[in-house]
């Protein structure tokens, strides 16, 4: 299969991110094992730390799987990426317009407020 070089670079970087997530997951599982088998394993704090580490490990493992799937199917996701990027740009423009109109309204309110007090 002949892929464009940019697509190949994106796939390699995404797969590298998936590997980092998988290593982070293993780190979380190691912390949970250490908290569950330590001297204070019956303490409530150790139980909470072990539970959070297990939950974090599973979350990172799921994210690593999704990221690996995206890395393998990056060629088929090209059209989706174009649609998503256009949508994100439109949302950013909409938010920017709202911020700008809000700041203009605040400036006008400030000038109206000072005018109504007779400060001008």
N, CA, C and O atoms as a GROMACS GRO file, in nm:
protein
  480
    1UNK      N    1   0.084  -0.116   0.000
    1UNK     CA    2   0.000   0.000   0.000
    1UNK      C    3   0.090   0.124   0.000
    1UNK      O    4   0.178   0.137   0.085
    2UNK      N    5   0.067   0.211  -0.093
    2UNK     CA    6   0.148   0.330  -0.109
    2UNK      C    7   0.080   0.447  -0.038
    2UNK      O    8  -0.026   0.492  -0.080
    3UNK      N    9   0.142   0.494   0.069
    3UNK     CA   10   0.087   0.605   0.147
    3UNK      C   11   0.168   0.730   0.124
    3UNK      O   12   0.289   0.722   0.098
    4UNK      N   13   0.104   0.847   0.132
    4UNK     CA   14   0.181   0.972   0.127
    4UNK      C   15   0.271   0.984   0.250
    4UNK      O   16   0.242   0.926   0.355
    5UNK      N   17   0.380   1.058   0.237
    5UNK     CA   18   0.476   1.066   0.346
    5UNK      C   19   0.418   1.134   0.470
    5UNK      O   20   0.450   1.096   0.582
    6UNK      N   21   0.332   1.234   0.451
    6UNK     CA   22   0.270   1.301   0.565
    6UNK      C   23   0.181   1.207   0.644
    6UNK      O   24   0.177   1.211   0.767
    7UNK      N   25   0.111   1.122   0.571
    7UNK     CA   26   0.025   1.022   0.636
    7UNK      C   27   0.108   0.924   0.717
    7UNK      O   28   0.069   0.883   0.827
    8UNK      N   29   0.221   0.885   0.663
    8UNK     CA   30   0.311   0.793   0.731
    8UNK      C   31   0.367   0.856   0.859
    8UNK      O   32   0.376   0.790   0.963
    9UNK      N   33   0.403   0.983   0.851
    9UNK     CA   34   0.456   1.054   0.968
    9UNK      C   35   0.350   1.062   1.077
    9UNK      O   36   0.379   1.038   1.194
   10UNK      N   37   0.228   1.095   1.039
   10UNK     CA   38   0.119   1.103   1.136
   10UNK      C   39   0.094   0.966   1.200
   10UNK      O   40   0.071   0.957   1.320
   11UNK      N   41   0.099   0.861   1.120
   11UNK     CA   42   0.077   0.726   1.174
   11UNK      C   43   0.186   0.688   1.273
   11UNK      O   44   0.157   0.631   1.378
   12UNK      N   45   0.311   0.719   1.242
   12UNK     CA   46   0.422   0.685   1.332
   12UNK      C   47   0.411   0.764   1.462
   12UNK      O   48   0.430   0.708   1.570
   13UNK      N   49   0.382   0.894   1.452
   13UNK     CA   50   0.370   0.975   1.573
   13UNK      C   51   0.251   0.932   1.658
   13UNK      O   52   0.260   0.931   1.781
   14UNK      N   53   0.141   0.897   1.596
   14UNK     CA   54   0.024   0.852   1.670
   14UNK      C   55   0.052   0.718   1.738
   14UNK      O   56   0.011   0.696   1.852
   15UNK      N   57   0.121   0.629   1.667
   15UNK     CA   58   0.155   0.500   1.727
   15UNK      C   59   0.253   0.519   1.843
   15UNK      O   60   0.247   0.446   1.942
   16UNK      N   61   0.344   0.616   1.831
   16UNK     CA   62   0.435   0.646   1.942
   16UNK      C   63   0.357   0.696   2.062
   16UNK      O   64   0.387   0.660   2.176
   17UNK      N   65   0.256   0.779   2.038
   17UNK     CA   66   0.170   0.824   2.147
   17UNK      C   67   0.096   0.709   2.211
   17UNK      O   68   0.077   0.708   2.333
   18UNK      N   69   0.052   0.612   2.131
   18UNK     CA   70  -0.016   0.495   2.186
   18UNK      C   71   0.079   0.414   2.275
   18UNK      O   72   0.038   0.362   2.378
   19UNK      N   73   0.205   0.405   2.235
   19UNK     CA   74   0.302   0.332   2.316
   19UNK      C   75   0.329   0.405   2.448
   19UNK      O   76   0.345   0.342   2.553
   20UNK      N   77   0.335   0.537   2.443
   20UNK     CA   78   0.354   0.614   2.566
   20UNK      C   79   0.236   0.594   2.660
   20UNK      O   80   0.254   0.580   2.781
   21UNK      N   81   0.115   0.594   2.605
   21UNK     CA   82  -0.004   0.569   2.687
   21UNK      C   83  -0.001   0.429   2.748
   21UNK      O   84  -0.038   0.411   2.864
   22UNK      N   85   0.043   0.330   2.671
   22UNK     CA   86   0.052   0.194   2.722
   22UNK      C   87   0.155   0.184   2.834
   22UNK      O   88   0.132   0.115   2.934
   23UNK      N   89   0.268   0.251   2.819
   23UNK     CA   90   0.369   0.251   2.926
   23UNK      C   91   0.318   0.322   3.050
   23UNK      O   92   0.345   0.279   3.162
   24UNK      N   93   0.243   0.431   3.031
   24UNK     CA   94   0.180   0.498   3.145
   24UNK      C   95   0.081   0.408   3.216
   24UNK      O   96   0.070   0.410   3.338
   25UNK      N   97   0.009   0.329   3.139
   25UNK     CA   98  -0.085   0.233   3.197
   25UNK      C   99  -0.012   0.130   3.282
   25UNK      O  100  -0.055   0.096   3.392
   26UNK      N  101   0.099   0.081   3.231
   26UNK     CA  102   0.178  -0.014   3.310
   26UNK      C  103   0.231   0.050   3.438
   26UNK      O  104   0.237  -0.016   3.542
   27UNK      N  105   0.268   0.178   3.429
   27UNK     CA  106   0.313   0.250   3.549
   27UNK      C  107   0.202   0.260   3.653
   27UNK      O  108   0.226   0.242   3.772
   28UNK      N  109   0.081   0.290   3.607
   28UNK     CA  110  -0.032   0.297   3.700
   28UNK      C  111  -0.058   0.161   3.765
   28UNK      O  112  -0.084   0.153   3.885
   29UNK      N  113  -0.052   0.055   3.685
   29UNK     CA  114  -0.073  -0.078   3.742
   29UNK      C  115   0.036  -0.113   3.842
   29UNK      O  116   0.009  -0.179   3.942
   30UNK      N  117   0.159  -0.070   3.816
   30UNK     CA  118   0.268  -0.094   3.910
   30UNK      C  119   0.243  -0.021   4.041
   30UNK      O  120   0.266  -0.076   4.148
   31UNK      N  121   0.196   0.103   4.035
   31UNK     CA  122   0.163   0.178   4.156
   31UNK      C  123   0.052   0.108   4.234
   31UNK      O  124   0.057   0.102   4.356
   32UNK      N  125  -0.047   0.056   4.162
   32UNK     CA  126  -0.156  -0.014   4.232
   32UNK      C  127  -0.106  -0.140   4.300
   32UNK      O  128  -0.150  -0.173   4.410
   33UNK      N  129  -0.014  -0.210   4.236
   33UNK     CA  130   0.042  -0.331   4.299
   33UNK      C  131   0.123  -0.293   4.422
   33UNK      O  132   0.114  -0.360   4.525
   34UNK      N  133   0.202  -0.188   4.411
   34UNK     CA  134   0.283  -0.145   4.525
   34UNK      C  135   0.196  -0.098   4.641
   34UNK      O  136   0.227  -0.127   4.756
   35UNK      N  137   0.087  -0.027   4.612
   35UNK     CA  138  -0.002   0.019   4.719
   35UNK      C  139  -0.080  -0.096   4.780
   35UNK      O  140  -0.111  -0.093   4.900
   36UNK      N  141  -0.114  -0.197   4.700
   36UNK     CA  142  -0.195  -0.308   4.750
   36UNK      C  143  -0.113  -0.411   4.827
   36UNK      O  144  -0.170  -0.487   4.906
   37UNK      N  145   0.017  -0.417   4.805
   37UNK     CA  146   0.098  -0.520   4.871
   37UNK      C  147   0.196  -0.462   4.972
   37UNK      O  148   0.282  -0.536   5.022
   38UNK      N  149   0.188  -0.332   5.002
   38UNK     CA  150   0.280  -0.270   5.097
   38UNK      C  151   0.246  -0.306   5.241
   38UNK      O  152   0.154  -0.383   5.267
   39UNK      N  153   0.322  -0.248   5.332
   39UNK     CA  154   0.301  -0.274   5.475
   39UNK      C  155   0.167  -0.222   5.524
   39UNK      O  156   0.107  -0.280   5.614
   40UNK      N  157   0.121  -0.113   5.465
   40UNK     CA  158  -0.005  -0.052   5.509
   40UNK      C  159  -0.119  -0.082   5.412
   40UNK      O  160  -0.201   0.005   5.382
   41UNK      N  161  -0.124  -0.205   5.362
   41UNK     CA  162  -0.222  -0.239   5.258
   41UNK      C  163  -0.366  -0.236   5.306
   41UNK      O  164  -0.457  -0.224   5.225
   42UNK      N  165  -0.389  -0.247   5.435
   42UNK     CA  166  -0.526  -0.246   5.487
   42UNK      C  167  -0.576  -0.108   5.519
   42UNK      O  168  -0.695  -0.091   5.547
   43UNK      N  169  -0.490  -0.008   5.516
   43UNK     CA  170  -0.531   0.129   5.547
   43UNK      C  171  -0.623   0.183   5.437
   43UNK      O  172  -0.607   0.150   5.320
   44UNK      N  173  -0.718   0.267   5.476
   44UNK     CA  174  -0.810   0.321   5.376
   44UNK      C  175  -0.742   0.402   5.266
   44UNK      O  176  -0.784   0.399   5.150
   45UNK      N  177  -0.636   0.475   5.303
   45UNK     CA  178  -0.568   0.556   5.204
   45UNK      C  179  -0.501   0.467   5.099
   45UNK      O  180  -0.504   0.499   4.980
   46UNK      N  181  -0.442   0.357   5.141
   46UNK     CA  182  -0.378   0.266   5.047
   46UNK      C  183  -0.479   0.201   4.955
   46UNK      O  184  -0.452   0.180   4.836
   47UNK      N  185  -0.595   0.170   5.009
   47UNK     CA  186  -0.700   0.110   4.926
   47UNK      C  187  -0.748   0.211   4.821
   47UNK      O  188  -0.771   0.174   4.706
   48UNK      N  189  -0.763   0.336   4.861
   48UNK     CA  190  -0.807   0.439   4.768
   48UNK      C  191  -0.701   0.461   4.659
   48UNK      O  192  -0.734   0.471   4.542
   49UNK      N  193  -0.573   0.467   4.698
   49UNK     CA  194  -0.466   0.486   4.601
   49UNK      C  195  -0.462   0.370   4.503
   49UNK      O  196  -0.446   0.390   4.383
   50UNK      N  197  -0.476   0.248   4.555
   50UNK     CA  198  -0.475   0.131   4.467
   50UNK      C  199  -0.593   0.134   4.371
   50UNK      O  200  -0.577   0.104   4.253
   51UNK      N  201  -0.710   0.171   4.420
   51UNK     CA  202  -0.828   0.179   4.333
   51UNK      C  203  -0.815   0.283   4.225
   51UNK      O  204  -0.850   0.259   4.109
   52UNK      N  205  -0.764   0.402   4.262
   52UNK     CA  206  -0.745   0.507   4.161
   52UNK      C  207  -0.640   0.467   4.059
   52UNK      O  208  -0.653   0.499   3.941
   53UNK      N  209  -0.535   0.398   4.104
   53UNK     CA  210  -0.430   0.356   4.011
   53UNK      C  211  -0.483   0.252   3.913
   53UNK      O  212  -0.449   0.255   3.795
   54UNK      N  213  -0.565   0.160   3.961
   54UNK     CA  214  -0.624   0.060   3.871
   54UNK      C  215  -0.716   0.128   3.770
   54UNK      O  216  -0.712   0.095   3.651
   55UNK      N  217  -0.798   0.222   3.816
   55UNK     CA  218  -0.888   0.293   3.725
   55UNK      C  219  -0.810   0.373   3.622
   55UNK      O  220  -0.843   0.372   3.504
   56UNK      N  221  -0.705   0.441   3.666
   56UNK     CA  222  -0.622   0.516   3.573
   56UNK      C  223  -0.550   0.427   3.474
   56UNK      O  224  -0.536   0.461   3.357
   57UNK      N  225  -0.505   0.311   3.521
   57UNK     CA  226  -0.439   0.216   3.432
   57UNK      C  227  -0.532   0.165   3.324
   57UNK      O  228  -0.494   0.157   3.207
   58UNK      N  229  -0.655   0.132   3.362
   58UNK     CA  230  -0.751   0.084   3.261
   58UNK      C  231  -0.790   0.196   3.164
   58UNK      O  232  -0.806   0.171   3.045
   59UNK      N  233  -0.804   0.319   3.215
   59UNK     CA  234  -0.836   0.430   3.127
   59UNK      C  235  -0.725   0.453   3.026
   59UNK      O  236  -0.752   0.471   2.907
   60UNK      N  237  -0.600   0.453   3.071
   60UNK     CA  238  -0.489   0.472   2.979
   60UNK      C  239  -0.477   0.355   2.882
   60UNK      O  240  -0.438   0.374   2.766
   61UNK      N  241  -0.509   0.236   2.925
   61UNK     CA  242  -0.506   0.120   2.836
   61UNK      C  243  -0.611   0.133   2.726
   61UNK      O  244  -0.584   0.100   2.610
   62UNK      N  245  -0.729   0.180   2.761
   62UNK     CA  246  -0.834   0.202   2.662
   62UNK      C  247  -0.792   0.311   2.564
   62UNK      O  248  -0.810   0.296   2.443
   63UNK      N  249  -0.737   0.421   2.617
   63UNK     CA  250  -0.691   0.528   2.529
   63UNK      C  251  -0.578   0.483   2.438
   63UNK      O  252  -0.571   0.524   2.323
   64UNK      N  253  -0.490   0.398   2.488
   64UNK     CA  254  -0.382   0.344   2.405
   64UNK      C  255  -0.438   0.258   2.292
   64UNK      O  256  -0.389   0.264   2.179
   65UNK      N  257  -0.540   0.179   2.321
   65UNK     CA  258  -0.603   0.098   2.217
   65UNK      C  259  -0.669   0.182   2.110
   65UNK      O  260  -0.656   0.153   1.991
   66UNK      N  261  -0.741   0.286   2.152
   66UNK     CA  262  -0.806   0.374   2.056
   66UNK      C  263  -0.702   0.447   1.972
   66UNK      O  264  -0.718   0.459   1.850
   67UNK      N  265  -0.596   0.494   2.035
   67UNK     CA  266  -0.491   0.565   1.962
   67UNK      C  267  -0.419   0.473   1.865
   67UNK      O  268  -0.384   0.514   1.754
   68UNK      N  269  -0.396   0.348   1.905
   68UNK     CA  270  -0.335   0.251   1.813
   68UNK      C  271  -0.424   0.222   1.694
   68UNK      O  272  -0.375   0.208   1.582
   69UNK      N  273  -0.555   0.213   1.718
   69UNK     CA  274  -0.649   0.191   1.607
   69UNK      C  275  -0.646   0.308   1.511
   69UNK      O  276  -0.648   0.290   1.389
   70UNK      N  277  -0.642   0.430   1.565
   70UNK     CA  278  -0.636   0.549   1.479
   70UNK      C  279  -0.507   0.548   1.398
   70UNK      O  280  -0.508   0.584   1.281
   71UNK      N  281  -0.395   0.508   1.461
   71UNK     CA  282  -0.267   0.505   1.390
   71UNK      C  283  -0.270   0.405   1.275
   71UNK      O  284  -0.214   0.431   1.168
   72UNK      N  285  -0.335   0.292   1.295
   72UNK     CA  286  -0.341   0.192   1.189
   72UNK      C  287  -0.436   0.232   1.076
   72UNK      O  288  -0.415   0.193   0.961
   73UNK      N  289  -0.539   0.310   1.107
   73UNK     CA  290  -0.640   0.346   1.007
   73UNK      C  291  -0.634   0.493   0.968
   73UNK      O  292  -0.736   0.551   0.930
   74UNK      N  293  -0.517   0.553   0.978
   74UNK     CA  294  -0.507   0.696   0.951
   74UNK      C  295  -0.540   0.728   0.804
   74UNK      O  296  -0.587   0.838   0.776
   75UNK      N  297  -0.517   0.638   0.714
   75UNK     CA  298  -0.548   0.662   0.573
   75UNK      C  299  -0.697   0.671   0.548
   75UNK      O  300  -0.742   0.753   0.468
   76UNK      N  301  -0.773   0.587   0.614
   76UNK     CA  302  -0.918   0.589   0.596
   76UNK      C  303  -0.986   0.702   0.670
   76UNK      O  304  -1.103   0.731   0.645
   77UNK      N  305  -0.914   0.766   0.760
   77UNK     CA  306  -0.974   0.873   0.838
   77UNK      C  307  -0.945   1.011   0.779
   77UNK      O  308  -0.974   1.112   0.843
   78UNK      N  309  -0.890   1.016   0.661
   78UNK     CA  310  -0.851   1.144   0.601
   78UNK      C  311  -0.972   1.235   0.580
   78UNK      O  312  -0.966   1.354   0.612
   79UNK      N  313  -1.080   1.182   0.526
   79UNK     CA  314  -1.199   1.263   0.503
   79UNK      C  315  -1.262   1.308   0.634
   79UNK      O  316  -1.310   1.421   0.645
   80UNK      N  317  -1.262   1.219   0.733
   80UNK     CA  318  -1.316   1.255   0.863
   80UNK      C  319  -1.234   1.367   0.925
   80UNK      O  320  -1.290   1.459   0.985
   81UNK      N  321  -1.101   1.361   0.911
   81UNK     CA  322  -1.015   1.464   0.968
   81UNK      C  323  -1.041   1.599   0.902
   81UNK      O  324  -1.041   1.702   0.969
   82UNK      N  325  -1.064   1.599   0.772
   82UNK     CA  326  -1.093   1.724   0.702
   82UNK      C  327  -1.225   1.782   0.754
   82UNK      O  328  -1.233   1.903   0.780
   83UNK      N  329  -1.326   1.700   0.769
   83UNK     CA  330  -1.455   1.747   0.819
   83UNK      C  331  -1.442   1.798   0.962
   83UNK      O  332  -1.498   1.902   0.996
   84UNK      N  333  -1.369   1.725   1.046
   84UNK     CA  334  -1.353   1.765   1.185
   84UNK      C  335  -1.275   1.895   1.196
   84UNK      O  336  -1.309   1.980   1.279
   85UNK      N  337  -1.172   1.912   1.114
   85UNK     CA  338  -1.094   2.035   1.123
   85UNK      C  339  -1.175   2.156   1.079
   85UNK      O  340  -1.162   2.264   1.137
   86UNK      N  341  -1.260   2.139   0.977
   86UNK     CA  342  -1.346   2.250   0.935
   86UNK      C  343  -1.446   2.282   1.045
   86UNK      O  344  -1.474   2.400   1.070
   87UNK      N  345  -1.501   2.181   1.110
   87UNK     CA  346  -1.596   2.203   1.218
   87UNK      C  347  -1.531   2.274   1.335
   87UNK      O  348  -1.589   2.367   1.393
   88UNK      N  349  -1.411   2.232   1.371
   88UNK     CA  350  -1.340   2.296   1.482
   88UNK      C  351  -1.307   2.441   1.449
   88UNK      O  352  -1.318   2.527   1.535
   89UNK      N  353  -1.267   2.469   1.326
   89UNK     CA  354  -1.238   2.606   1.287
   89UNK      C  355  -1.364   2.692   1.293
   89UNK      O  356  -1.358   2.808   1.335
   90UNK      N  357  -1.476   2.637   1.252
   90UNK     CA  358  -1.602   2.712   1.259
   90UNK      C  359  -1.641   2.740   1.403
   90UNK      O  360  -1.688   2.849   1.435
   91UNK      N  361  -1.624   2.642   1.491
   91UNK     CA  362  -1.656   2.663   1.632
   91UNK      C  363  -1.564   2.768   1.694
   91UNK      O  364  -1.610   2.851   1.772
   92UNK      N  365  -1.435   2.764   1.660
   92UNK     CA  366  -1.341   2.863   1.714
   92UNK      C  367  -1.377   3.003   1.667
   92UNK      O  368  -1.368   3.098   1.744
   93UNK      N  369  -1.417   3.016   1.541
   93UNK     CA  370  -1.458   3.147   1.490
   93UNK      C  371  -1.583   3.196   1.561
   93UNK      O  372  -1.596   3.315   1.590
   94UNK      N  373  -1.675   3.107   1.589
   94UNK     CA  374  -1.797   3.145   1.658
   94UNK      C  375  -1.766   3.192   1.800
   94UNK      O  376  -1.822   3.293   1.845
   95UNK      N  377  -1.680   3.121   1.869
   95UNK     CA  378  -1.642   3.161   2.006
   95UNK      C  379  -1.570   3.296   2.002
   95UNK      O  380  -1.594   3.381   2.088
   96UNK      N  381  -1.484   3.315   1.903
   96UNK     CA  382  -1.411   3.441   1.892
   96UNK      C  383  -1.507   3.557   1.869
   96UNK      O  384  -1.489   3.664   1.927
   97UNK      N  385  -1.608   3.538   1.787
   97UNK     CA  386  -1.706   3.644   1.763
   97UNK      C  387  -1.782   3.677   1.890
   97UNK      O  388  -1.809   3.794   1.917
   98UNK      N  389  -1.816   3.575   1.969
   98UNK     CA  390  -1.890   3.600   2.093
   98UNK      C  391  -1.802   3.676   2.193
   98UNK      O  392  -1.851   3.767   2.260
   99UNK      N  393  -1.676   3.641   2.203
   99UNK     CA  394  -1.584   3.713   2.292
   99UNK      C  395  -1.571   3.858   2.249
   99UNK      O  396  -1.576   3.950   2.331
  100UNK      N  397  -1.555   3.878   2.118
  100UNK     CA  398  -1.538   4.014   2.068
  100UNK      C  399  -1.663   4.097   2.095
  100UNK      O  400  -1.652   4.211   2.141
  101UNK      N  401  -1.780   4.042   2.068
  101UNK     CA  402  -1.903   4.119   2.091
  101UNK      C  403  -1.924   4.143   2.240
  101UNK      O  404  -1.977   4.247   2.278
  102UNK      N  405  -1.886   4.050   2.323
  102UNK     CA  406  -1.896   4.071   2.468
  102UNK      C  407  -1.804   4.181   2.517
  102UNK      O  408  -1.843   4.260   2.602
  103UNK      N  409  -1.683   4.186   2.465
  103UNK     CA  410  -1.591   4.292   2.508
  103UNK      C  411  -1.636   4.428   2.459
  103UNK      O  412  -1.620   4.528   2.530
  104UNK      N  413  -1.694   4.434   2.339
  104UNK     CA  414  -1.746   4.561   2.288
  104UNK      C  415  -1.865   4.606   2.373
  104UNK      O  416  -1.877   4.724   2.406
  105UNK      N  417  -1.951   4.513   2.408
  105UNK     CA  418  -2.066   4.548   2.493
  105UNK      C  419  -2.020   4.597   2.630
  105UNK      O  420  -2.078   4.690   2.686
  106UNK      N  421  -1.916   4.535   2.685
  106UNK     CA  422  -1.865   4.578   2.815
  106UNK      C  423  -1.807   4.719   2.807
  106UNK      O  424  -1.826   4.799   2.898
  107UNK      N  425  -1.735   4.749   2.697
  107UNK     CA  426  -1.680   4.883   2.679
  107UNK      C  427  -1.791   4.987   2.669
  107UNK      O  428  -1.782   5.093   2.730
  108UNK      N  429  -1.895   4.956   2.592
  108UNK     CA  430  -2.007   5.049   2.579
  108UNK      C  431  -2.080   5.067   2.712
  108UNK      O  432  -2.123   5.177   2.744
  109UNK      N  433  -2.094   4.960   2.788
  109UNK     CA  434  -2.160   4.970   2.918
  109UNK      C  435  -2.081   5.058   3.012
  109UNK      O  436  -2.138   5.140   3.083
  110UNK      N  437  -1.947   5.042   3.012
  110UNK     CA  438  -1.861   5.124   3.097
  110UNK      C  439  -1.874   5.272   3.060
  110UNK      O  440  -1.885   5.357   3.148
  111UNK      N  441  -1.872   5.301   2.929
  111UNK     CA  442  -1.883   5.442   2.888
  111UNK      C  443  -2.022   5.496   2.918
  111UNK      O  444  -2.034   5.613   2.955
  112UNK      N  445  -2.126   5.417   2.904
  112UNK     CA  446  -2.261   5.461   2.935
  112UNK      C  447  -2.276   5.486   3.084
  112UNK      O  448  -2.342   5.582   3.126
  113UNK      N  449  -2.215   5.398   3.165
  113UNK     CA  450  -2.225   5.410   3.309
  113UNK      C  451  -2.156   5.538   3.357
  113UNK      O  452  -2.210   5.610   3.441
  114UNK      N  453  -2.037   5.566   3.303
  114UNK     CA  454  -1.968   5.689   3.343
  114UNK      C  455  -2.042   5.812   3.292
  114UNK      O  456  -2.041   5.916   3.358
  115UNK      N  457  -2.106   5.803   3.175
  115UNK     CA  458  -2.183   5.916   3.121
  115UNK      C  459  -2.306   5.943   3.208
  115UNK      O  460  -2.340   6.058   3.233
  116UNK      N  461  -2.372   5.837   3.254
  116UNK     CA  462  -2.493   5.854   3.334
  116UNK      C  463  -2.461   5.912   3.472
  116UNK      O  464  -2.548   5.973   3.535
  117UNK      N  465  -2.340   5.895   3.519
  117UNK     CA  466  -2.298   5.954   3.647
  117UNK      C  467  -2.255   6.099   3.629
  117UNK      O  468  -2.238   6.170   3.728
  118UNK      N  469  -2.236   6.142   3.508
  118UNK     CA  470  -2.193   6.279   3.482
  118UNK      C  471  -2.043   6.296   3.493
  118UNK      O  472  -1.995   6.405   3.523
  119UNK      N  473  -1.967   6.190   3.470
  119UNK     CA  474  -1.822   6.198   3.480
  119UNK      C  475  -1.760   6.254   3.355
  119UNK      O  476  -1.642   6.290   3.358
  120UNK      N  477  -1.831   6.264   3.246
  120UNK     CA  478  -1.773   6.317   3.121
  120UNK      C  479  -1.786   6.464   3.113
  120UNK      O  480  -1.742   6.525   3.015
   0.00000   0.00000   0.00000
